[in-house]
Amino acid sequence: MKRLEGKIAVVTGASSGIGETTAKVFAREGATVVVVARREERLRKVVADIEAAGGAADLVVADLATLAGCEKTVDEVIAKFGRIDVLVNNAGIPDRHMPTTRTSDELWNEVIAVDLTGVFHLCRAALKHMEARSYGSIINISSIGARGLAGAAYSSAKAGLIALTRNIAIQFAGKGIRCNATLPGPTPTELNTPEALAGFDKEMPGITARHFDLSVPEATTEDQAAAILFFACDESKAMTGQCLTVDNGATL
């Protein structure tokens, strides 16, 4: 049984990592998936992979740090498909574990713009169409960093996503529109390769590491996509405003 048969699903940050895997899982489960990111060449590869596996996909190239990019994304999907059934707000950038005292205004504004404000803009635009149909599932990808286990900007943005998720859930409870969040733990993606980690703050990662169990295995992008799929499909139709941590128990 394909759990997303006939659904129109939008997945942001889908050119790599959790977003790419989620898009492919959704397509395998029967959804028509619209992948969104800034890197057109990478998006075209994801679409080609989905189509080669027998799935249906399209793409929107957009900068989700801008209001124009968010509104363009929703407008293009509605113009082509007429609706959005599922919205996965996965696009995000790291802050290199910079603590409050070493976070510049520029880094703060950049991270908040993509990781929180962009999600707000996409939700606001998509909800107008979901509300007209009394149907929709939004999944916001937060992080265990929301508990302070990252840099100041990233932790703040991801904590803000949890509050935004619950606010939307409260507004639309019982009206056919759900909003939930997943909190991924450490997951092998381009954001935490050795090359990327070399640019991280030299002190803060060690401080935050003392507050969770590094001995447990990392979750995979497939693990993260499975949790997102659960919130996307009707099996979780009675769940809204919930936050699901996917970290193999590292932060219990």
C-alpha positions as CSV (number, residue, x, y, z in Angstrom):
1,M,0.0,0.0,0.0
2,K,1.4,3.4,-1.0
3,R,0.8,5.7,1.9
4,L,0.9,9.0,-0.1
5,E,-0.9,7.8,-3.2
6,G,-2.2,10.8,-5.2
7,K,-0.7,13.5,-2.8
8,I,1.1,16.6,-3.9
9,A,4.1,17.0,-1.6
10,V,6.6,19.9,-1.4
11,V,10.0,19.1,0.1
12,T,12.4,22.0,0.6
13,G,16.2,21.6,1.0
14,A,15.8,18.6,-1.3
15,S,19.0,18.8,-3.2
16,S,20.9,16.7,-0.7
17,G,20.7,15.0,2.7
18,I,17.5,14.5,4.6
19,G,15.5,16.4,2.0
20,E,16.7,14.4,-0.9
21,T,16.0,11.1,0.9
22,T,12.6,12.2,2.0
23,A,11.7,13.3,-1.5
24,K,12.6,9.8,-2.9
25,V,10.7,8.0,-0.1
26,F,7.6,10.1,-0.7
27,A,7.8,9.4,-4.4
28,R,8.1,5.7,-3.7
29,E,5.0,6.0,-1.5
30,G,3.0,7.4,-4.4
31,A,3.3,11.2,-4.0
32,T,4.0,13.6,-6.8
33,V,7.0,15.4,-5.2
34,V,8.1,19.0,-5.9
35,V,11.7,19.4,-4.7
36,V,12.8,22.9,-3.8
37,A,16.3,24.3,-3.3
38,R,18.8,26.8,-4.8
39,R,21.0,24.3,-6.7
40,E,19.1,23.6,-9.9
41,E,21.6,21.0,-11.2
42,R,21.3,19.0,-8.0
43,L,17.5,19.2,-8.1
44,R,17.4,18.0,-11.6
45,K,19.5,15.0,-10.6
46,V,17.0,14.2,-7.8
47,V,14.0,14.5,-10.2
48,A,15.8,12.2,-12.7
49,D,16.5,9.7,-9.9
50,I,12.8,9.7,-8.9
51,E,11.6,9.4,-12.4
52,A,14.0,6.6,-13.2
53,A,12.5,4.7,-10.2
54,G,9.0,5.1,-11.6
55,G,8.0,8.1,-9.5
56,A,6.7,11.5,-10.3
57,A,8.6,14.7,-9.5
58,D,9.0,18.4,-10.4
59,L,11.3,21.1,-9.1
60,V,11.3,24.8,-8.1
61,V,14.5,26.7,-7.9
62,A,14.2,29.3,-5.1
63,D,16.0,31.1,-2.4
64,L,13.9,30.4,0.7
65,A,15.8,33.0,2.7
66,T,13.6,35.6,0.9
67,L,9.9,36.2,1.0
68,A,9.9,36.3,-2.8
69,G,11.4,32.8,-3.0
70,C,8.9,31.4,-0.6
71,E,5.9,32.9,-2.3
72,K,7.3,31.8,-5.7
73,T,7.5,28.3,-4.5
74,V,3.9,28.1,-3.4
75,D,2.6,30.0,-6.4
76,E,4.3,27.7,-8.9
77,V,3.1,24.5,-7.2
78,I,-0.5,25.8,-7.0
79,A,-0.4,27.0,-10.6
80,K,0.8,23.5,-11.8
81,F,-0.9,21.1,-9.5
82,G,-3.7,23.1,-7.9
83,R,-3.0,22.2,-4.3
84,I,-0.4,21.3,-1.7
85,D,-1.2,18.3,0.4
86,V,2.1,17.9,2.3
87,L,4.7,20.6,3.0
88,V,8.1,19.5,4.4
89,N,10.1,22.5,5.6
90,N,13.6,20.9,5.6
91,A,15.7,23.7,4.1
92,G,18.2,25.0,6.6
93,I,21.8,26.1,7.1
94,P,24.1,25.6,10.1
95,D,25.8,28.2,12.2
96,R,29.0,26.3,12.8
97,H,28.2,25.9,16.5
98,M,29.0,29.5,17.2
99,P,28.1,30.4,20.8
100,T,26.3,33.7,21.7
101,T,29.5,35.6,22.3
102,R,31.0,34.7,19.0
103,T,27.9,35.0,16.8
104,S,28.0,37.9,14.5
105,D,24.9,39.9,13.5
106,E,25.5,38.7,9.9
107,L,25.5,35.0,10.9
108,W,22.5,35.4,13.2
109,N,20.5,37.1,10.5
110,E,21.4,34.6,7.8
111,V,20.5,31.5,9.9
112,I,17.3,33.0,11.2
113,A,16.3,34.0,7.7
114,V,16.6,30.5,6.3
115,D,15.9,28.3,9.3
116,L,12.9,30.2,10.8
117,T,11.6,33.1,8.8
118,G,11.6,31.2,5.6
119,V,9.6,28.4,7.2
120,F,7.1,30.9,8.5
121,H,6.7,32.5,5.1
122,L,6.2,29.1,3.4
123,C,3.7,28.0,6.0
124,R,1.8,31.2,5.8
125,A,1.6,31.0,2.0
126,A,0.7,27.3,1.9
127,L,-1.9,27.5,4.7
128,K,-4.1,29.8,2.7
129,H,-4.6,27.1,0.1
130,M,-4.8,24.3,2.7
131,E,-7.4,26.1,4.6
132,A,-9.6,26.5,1.5
133,R,-9.6,22.7,1.2
134,S,-9.6,21.9,5.0
135,Y,-6.7,19.5,4.3
136,G,-3.0,19.5,4.7
137,S,0.0,18.2,6.6
138,I,3.0,20.4,7.5
139,I,6.2,18.8,8.8
140,N,8.8,21.2,10.1
141,I,12.3,19.8,10.5
142,S,13.7,21.2,13.8
143,S,16.6,19.6,15.6
144,I,17.9,18.4,18.9
145,G,19.8,21.7,18.6
146,A,16.5,23.3,19.7
147,R,17.5,22.3,23.2
148,G,20.6,24.5,23.1
149,L,22.8,21.7,21.7
150,A,24.2,23.8,18.8
151,G,25.2,27.3,18.1
152,A,23.2,30.3,19.4
153,A,21.5,31.1,16.1
154,Y,20.8,27.6,15.0
155,S,19.4,26.6,18.5
156,S,17.2,29.7,18.5
157,A,15.9,29.1,15.0
158,K,15.1,25.4,15.7
159,A,13.5,26.2,19.0
160,G,11.4,28.8,17.2
161,L,10.2,26.1,14.8
162,I,8.8,24.1,17.6
163,A,6.8,27.1,18.8
164,L,5.6,27.8,15.3
165,T,4.6,24.2,14.8
166,R,2.5,24.2,17.9
167,N,1.0,27.6,17.1
168,I,-0.2,26.4,13.7
169,A,-1.4,23.1,15.2
170,I,-3.5,25.0,17.8
171,Q,-5.0,27.3,15.2
172,F,-6.1,24.5,12.9
173,A,-6.8,21.7,15.4
174,G,-9.8,19.7,14.2
175,K,-10.0,21.5,10.9
176,G,-8.2,19.0,8.7
177,I,-4.8,20.7,8.8
178,R,-2.0,19.3,10.9
179,C,1.4,20.6,11.8
180,N,4.1,18.5,13.4
181,A,7.9,18.5,13.7
182,T,10.8,16.1,13.8
183,L,14.0,16.7,15.7
184,P,16.9,14.9,14.0
185,G,20.0,14.1,16.0
186,P,23.4,13.8,14.3
187,T,22.8,12.5,10.8
188,P,25.5,12.0,8.1
189,T,24.8,14.8,5.6
190,E,26.8,17.4,3.7
191,L,26.3,19.8,6.7
192,N,28.5,17.7,9.0
193,T,31.3,16.2,6.8
194,P,34.8,16.5,8.1
195,E,35.4,19.4,5.8
196,A,32.3,21.2,7.1
197,L,33.2,20.5,10.7
198,A,36.6,22.0,10.2
199,G,35.0,25.4,10.1
200,F,33.0,24.9,13.3
201,D,33.8,26.8,16.6
202,K,36.6,25.1,18.4
203,E,35.1,25.2,21.9
204,M,31.3,24.9,21.7
205,P,31.0,21.5,20.1
206,G,32.9,20.0,23.0
207,I,30.6,21.8,25.5
208,T,27.4,20.6,23.9
209,A,28.7,17.1,23.4
210,R,28.9,16.7,27.2
211,H,25.1,16.8,27.3
212,F,24.2,13.9,25.0
213,D,25.5,10.3,24.5
214,L,27.9,10.2,21.6
215,S,28.3,6.4,21.9
216,V,25.0,5.6,20.2
217,P,24.9,5.1,16.4
218,E,24.0,8.1,14.3
219,A,20.6,8.0,12.7
220,T,20.5,7.8,8.9
221,T,18.8,10.0,6.4
222,E,16.4,7.0,5.8
223,D,15.6,7.0,9.6
224,Q,14.8,10.7,9.4
225,A,12.7,10.3,6.2
226,A,10.7,7.5,7.8
227,A,9.6,9.8,10.7
228,I,8.7,12.5,8.3
229,L,6.7,10.1,6.2
230,F,4.7,9.1,9.3
231,F,3.6,12.6,9.9
232,A,2.9,13.2,6.2
233,C,0.5,10.2,5.8
234,D,-3.0,9.7,7.1
235,E,-1.8,7.1,9.6
236,S,-1.0,10.0,11.9
237,K,-4.2,11.9,11.1
238,A,-5.0,12.3,14.8
239,M,-1.6,13.8,15.6
240,T,-0.8,17.5,15.5
241,G,1.5,19.8,17.4
242,Q,3.8,16.9,18.2
243,C,7.6,16.8,18.1
244,L,9.3,13.5,17.3
245,T,13.0,13.1,18.2
246,V,15.0,10.9,15.9
247,D,18.5,10.4,17.4
248,N,18.7,6.7,18.6
249,G,18.3,7.8,22.2
250,A,21.3,10.1,22.3
251,T,19.4,12.8,24.2
252,L,17.2,10.8,26.5
